[in-house]
């Protein structure tokens, strides 16, 4: 099925209750908050969703819940990744029956495959599903950098339609944009790179801080898509402190702390993630207060 992903999509957190179980009620409220604020698409069960700590039944239940709550108002892109190619391909096939509109698949981690191995990994996943696939390059987490030439090869596979680019290198992002055709979407995987990547021709952002400010991040992406660069630049710098403080520790620790300060979720993590350090909590709270976000979106 065609999927033209543009604008801003939220990499959703997974709320937990104090007993450690998934808080479905809080997740439903988060989805409704995103929809009210005009988000373009949603990405459950990615890195921000603490997916490596989820049991399989929890994983599928979360995707079903988000699909149901979104009620076809926006596309749902499910995180489907791992370093066992056969297992990821089987999961992609399973997820195809859950009502999602696409898949976000991270590069294999720990194995450190060659470029040919990366290509064959994603090609195998693409063969297992008819769903559109967004490849996710985040070498800071995976130790596997999907090089521009490999992205260009992958872009020739009919249902590999986009890349979430989080290499942290604007040079590499330019090389990716130059290597792929006009119909292949390049999305930022870093909030702070939204403006520069989209100025170069990127199609949008899969955002972490849009958990907190979906309306403003969507506005930033759409200003860029509309060529309103001066207005977008101003908004980018207004949001930059929030972008930076949300990565003061490993994602999703700060964003979950922020959402708890906003009254939207309980601040519960699953090990090996632990709560924010006290000195960083104070920095986060200061930035949230400056943006008027403390308890601003509390839902009862």
Secondary structure, 3 states (H helix, E strand, C coil): CCCCCCEEEEECCCCECCCCCECHHHHHHHHHHHHHCCCCEEECCCCCCCHHHCCHHHHHHHHHHHHHHHCCCCEEEEECCCCCHHHHHHHHHHHCCCCCCEEEEECCCCCCCCHHHHHHHHHHHHHHCCCEEEEEECHHHHCCCCCHHHHHHHCCCCCEEEEEECCCCHHHHHHHHHHCCCCCEEEECCHHHHHHHHHCCCCEEEECCHHHHHHHHHHHHHHHHCCCHHHHHHHHHHHHHHHHHCCCCCCCHHHHHHHHHCCCCCCCCCCCCCCCCHHHHHHHHHHHHHCCCCCCCCCC
